[in-house]
């Protein structure tokens, strides 16, 4: 019973975090497409949603690490098999925290300094250039987090499979 409960909760943390990572770009695209005449409003919505996604990821990731630590003996024939997924989750948490507490606030400062609307500002503006650089970095981090999440999930499933 405990093993199944741990397994369920662990996989649920992956569903929450990776599901959010997968659907966030779709939500962002729909927001910008639907609100195309109101780019500032779409940007504000997407900015708010990325903060929520990061909060969900931080909570789900911390829970996943805790559950993996608890489940190492109960779920896996080889308890050391949980160490690599735990390390990948730690990297995902670090990348998420860096994006949430460094990149996103810096992008917001640049947006305000550029006059409040990045797309209406001149591309030669240093604040716009920095915003765009940070945005590319943010996108790369989210893609990396998603990839690490799938690798970690795959390793957990493999280690949790019968006969391993």
C-alpha positions in Angstrom: 0.0 0.0 0.0 2.8 2.4 1.0 4.7 1.6 -2.2 1.7 2.3 -4.4 0.9 5.5 -2.6 4.5 6.7 -3.0 4.5 5.7 -6.7 1.2 7.5 -7.3 2.4 10.7 -5.6 5.8 10.7 -7.3 4.3 10.2 -10.7 1.7 12.9 -10.0 4.5 15.4 -9.3 6.0 14.7 -12.7 2.5 15.0 -14.3 2.0 18.4 -12.7 5.4 19.9 -13.5 5.9 18.4 -17.0 2.3 19.0 -17.9 2.7 22.6 -17.1 5.9 22.8 -19.1 4.3 21.2 -22.1 1.2 23.3 -22.1 2.7 26.7 -21.2 4.0 27.5 -24.7 0.5 26.7 -26.1 -1.1 29.0 -23.6 1.4 31.7 -24.4 0.8 31.4 -28.1 -3.0 31.5 -27.7 -2.7 34.5 -25.5 -0.6 36.5 -28.0 -2.8 35.3 -30.9 -6.1 36.2 -29.2 -4.8 39.5 -27.9 -2.6 40.4 -30.8 -3.9 44.1 -30.8 -3.1 44.2 -27.1 0.4 42.9 -26.9 1.0 44.5 -23.5 -2.0 42.7 -22.1 -0.9 39.4 -23.6 2.6 39.9 -22.2 1.2 40.6 -18.8 -0.9 37.4 -18.8 2.0 35.3 -20.0 4.3 36.9 -17.4 1.8 36.1 -14.7 1.4 32.5 -15.9 5.1 31.8 -16.1 5.4 32.8 -12.4 2.6 30.4 -11.5 4.3 27.7 -13.6 7.5 28.2 -11.8 5.8 28.1 -8.4 4.1 24.8 -9.4 7.4 23.5 -10.6 9.2 24.4 -7.4 6.6 22.8 -5.2 6.3 19.7 -7.4 10.0 19.3 -7.8 10.7 19.6 -4.0 7.9 17.0 -3.4 9.4 14.7 -6.1 12.9 14.9 -4.5 11.4 14.2 -1.0 9.3 11.3 -2.4 12.2 9.8 -4.2 14.3 10.0 -1.0 11.5 8.2 0.8 10.7 5.8 -1.9 14.3 4.7 -2.7 14.0 1.5 -0.5 10.3 0.9 -1.0 10.1 1.3 -4.8 13.4 0.4 -6.2 15.3 -2.9 -6.1 18.5 -0.8 -6.3 18.0 2.3 -4.1 21.0 4.0 -5.8 18.9 4.1 -9.0 17.1 7.1 -7.6 20.2 9.2 -7.2 20.5 10.3 -10.9 16.8 11.3 -11.1 17.2 13.2 -7.8 20.2 15.0 -9.2 18.3 15.9 -12.4 15.4 17.2 -10.3 17.8 19.3 -8.3 19.1 20.8 -11.6 15.6 21.5 -12.7 14.8 23.2 -9.4 17.9 25.3 -9.7 17.1 26.4 -13.3 13.5 27.1 -12.3 14.5 29.2 -9.3 17.1 31.1 -11.4 14.4 31.9 -14.0 11.8 32.9 -11.4 14.0 35.0 -9.2 16.6 36.4 -11.6 15.5 36.3 -15.3 11.8 37.2 -14.9 12.5 40.2 -12.6 15.2 41.5 -14.9 12.9 41.2 -17.9 10.3 43.2 -16.0 12.8 45.9 -15.2 13.8 46.1 -18.8 10.2 46.2 -20.0 9.5 49.1 -17.7 12.7 50.9 -18.6 11.8 50.5 -22.3 8.6 52.3 -21.8 6.3 49.5 -20.8 5.8 47.8 -24.1 8.7 45.9 -25.6 7.2 45.4 -29.0 6.5 49.1 -29.5 10.1 50.0 -28.6 12.9 50.5 -31.0 15.0 47.3 -31.4 18.2 49.4 -30.9 17.1 50.3 -27.4 19.5 48.6 -25.0 16.6 47.6 -22.7 14.8 45.9 -25.5 18.0 44.1 -26.6 18.6 42.9 -23.0 14.9 41.9 -22.7 15.1 39.8 -25.9 18.4 38.2 -24.7 16.8 37.3 -21.3 13.7 36.0 -23.1 15.8 33.7 -25.3 17.6 32.5 -22.1 14.3 31.9 -20.4 13.0 29.8 -23.3 16.2 27.8 -23.4 15.9 27.1 -19.7 12.3 26.0 -19.9 13.2 23.6 -22.8 16.1 22.3 -20.7 13.9 21.8 -17.7 11.4 19.9 -19.8 14.1 17.7 -21.3 15.6 16.9 -17.9 12.2 16.2 -16.6 11.5 13.6 -19.3 14.9 12.0 -18.7 14.3 11.9 -15.0 10.9 10.4 -15.4 12.2 7.8 -17.8 14.9 6.8 -15.3 12.4 6.6 -12.5 10.1 4.4 -14.6 13.0 2.2 -15.6 14.2 1.8 -12.1 10.6 1.1 -10.8 10.0 -1.5 -13.5 9.6 -5.1 -12.4 12.7 -7.2 -12.9 15.1 -4.3 -12.4 
